[in-house]
Amino acid sequence: MCDQDHFEEDLKKYSRRDINAMAAAGLGAFLWPRAANAAEVSGSDVTIKTPDGECDAYFVTPKTGAHPAVLIWPDIFGLRPAFRQMASRLAESGYSVLVVNPFYRIQKAPTAPEGANTPIPDVRPLAASLSAETNTTDAKAFVNWLDHQKQVDTKKKIGTTGYCMGGPLVLRTAAAEADRIGAAATFHGGGLVTDKPDSPHKLIPKMDAQFLIAVAENDDKRDPEAKDVLKKAFAEEDLKAEIEVYPAAHGWCPPDTRVYNEEQSEKAWKRMLVLFEKALS
């Protein structure tokens, strides 16, 4: 999860305001290069009923056919234009994509007034409102919703991705819906390995998915043993897991963050597509 004790310190080292200043300010669409075989997509706001209420979300799919589904858990700044754009980009590669507002119990999106420029202390209470139990309840509700959409090919496994605080939610989703989750990816995920009884990594024996875990350089420096714990846990269960430390800061993937790193973000994106091609096709 975002570490507010080191957040401003890391911004001084990693901030790259020269890359697409409009996106960094949350203004307009970020322009990625369009894939040659990109599908035409259509997206809409949706509401998903859960045991705890109604979750607002964004669902985007290719305009024709049924496709493997992907569930996206956003970072601590929540559902916002950057994640809608990321979902749409993924849909162009042939996936039916759902990105959710994990804080729906408290507030509809947008939950961060200034997007990724919102001070961490302002949004930390939202993240603190979640628990292992709410994560599991939500994961089951969202997977069930996806499996009832005509744009989803239910004969194929589902993928899930998570950023920042979304990392632990990915692991809990893979454990809660092991029969459906075939691929899982986390990007600068915080709190994947902790000393608590409900640490996400302790759920790995319940999973049956292939993994991509992209670790931020500064996160690895503060907890260098975490990646080794994960590698050992996946190996013990004979699960394929690509675990790599990227030379970029926590938060480097979404294009509206102040530490967005285009080169490393694109590398992680391509590795994700390779994973999905193998595990969801």
HELIX and SHEET records of a PDB file:
HELIX    1   1 GLN A    4  TYR A   14  1                                  11    
HELIX    2   2 ALA A   21  ALA A   24  1                                   4    
HELIX    3   3 PRO A   81  GLU A   92  1                                  12    
HELIX    4   4 GLY A  115  ASN A  117  5                                   3    
HELIX    5   5 ILE A  120  ALA A  128  1                                   9    
HELIX    6   6 ALA A  132  LEU A  146  1                                  15    
HELIX    7   7 GLY A  166  ALA A  176  1                                  11    
HELIX    8   8 PRO A  200  LYS A  206  5                                   7    
HELIX    9   9 GLU A  217  ARG A  222  1                                   6    
HELIX   10  10 ALA A  226  GLU A  236  1                                  11    
HELIX   11  11 GLU A  262  LEU A  280  1                                  19    
SHEET    1   A 8 VAL A  41  THR A  50  0                                        
SHEET    2   A 8 GLY A  53  PRO A  62 -1                                        
SHEET    3   A 8 SER A  96  VAL A 100 -1                                        
SHEET    4   A 8 ALA A  69  TRP A  73  1                                        
SHEET    5   A 8 ILE A 158  TYR A 163  1                                        
SHEET    6   A 8 ILE A 181  PHE A 187  1                                        
SHEET    7   A 8 GLN A 210  ALA A 216  1                                        
SHEET    8   A 8 ALA A 241  TYR A 246  1                                        
END                                                                             
